[in-house]
């Protein structure tokens, strides 16, 4: 089982996941479709684990992925320290039900407290 394609070309998919992760780290929660949330959750968990080790190398690696200075700063200064004692499972998905327009299953993806 590989990654989901989300009906997009690779560059579009990367941009979508990047923007959703930035929104998640800036707002602590996002509302999106279940398929997108699952992909964002995979990547975000890895970034948070990387950010827990606050080194120059870790910052560079996260910056390469997110390419957003404000989001990277918030991730390292506020988000990662909250999960210092936690070995994993930094996010959770809460089901909302189907979207009105097309019936796509919607979820809230949020950082746990």
N, C-alpha and C positions, 0 to 999 in steps of 0.2 A: 504494500500500500504506500503510495507516494503522496506528494502534496496535491491539494486540489487546484484545478486550473481556473476555477471561477469564471469561465467563459471569457478569458482575457489572454492576450499575448503576454509573454514573460515580463516585458518592460512595464506594461500597464498594471500587471498583477503586483509587481514589486512596489510600484508607486502607490497603489491602493493600500497594500499592507503597511507600507511606511507611514502613510497619512493616518491610518487607523491607529497604529501604535503611538504616534505622536499625540493624537487626540486622547488616547487612553492615559498616557503618562501625564498630560497636562490637566485632564479633568477627573482622573481616577475612575471614570466609567464611560462607556459608550453604548449606544443602542444600534445594533446592526443585525444582519441575517445570521442564522446559525452557522452556515458554512464559512462565512467570513470570520465570524467570532472564533471558530475552532482554529483557523489558520493563524489569526492574530494571537490567540492564546499561546500557541506553540512557540511563536517567535518572541513574544513579550516575556514569557517565562525564562527563556534562554538569556535575553538581554538583562533582566533583573539579576539573574544569577551571576552574570559577568560583572554587573555594576556593583555587586556586593564587595568585590575585590577592587577597591578604589585606587587603581594605579594609572599611570599615564598610558600604558599599553591598553588597559581595559577601556579607558575613555576613547582612545583612538578607534578601537574595534567597534564600540557602540556608535561613535560618530560616523563611521563608514556606513553603518546600517541605516541610521535615522537621518543623518545630514540636516539636523536642526539643533542649533546650539542651545536654545532655551529648553527644549525637551531633554537634551542630554544632561544639562546642568540640573534640572529638576529631578531627573532620574537618579543621579548620583548623590545629590544633596538632601533630597526629601524622601523619595520612594524607597531606594535600596536600604537606607538605615532602618526603616520600619520593619524590614524583613531579615535583619541581621541574624536573629535566632531561629528563623524558620528555614527548614531544609528544602522546601519546594512548595508548590501549590499556592502561588501568590495571587492568582486570579480565580474568579468563579463566573459561571454562566447561569443566568436566571432566565427561564423561558417566559416569553410574553404572549405567545400565541401567534396566529397567522397575521400577516400584513394585509390590510384591507384591500389594496389594489390588486395584488397578484397572488395572495395566499402564501407567500414565502414565510417560513417559520422565523420569527424574530426573537432575539435574546438581548439581555443587558449583560455586557462583559464588564466586570468591575474588579478593582484591586481589593483584596480582603484586608480587614483591619486587625 
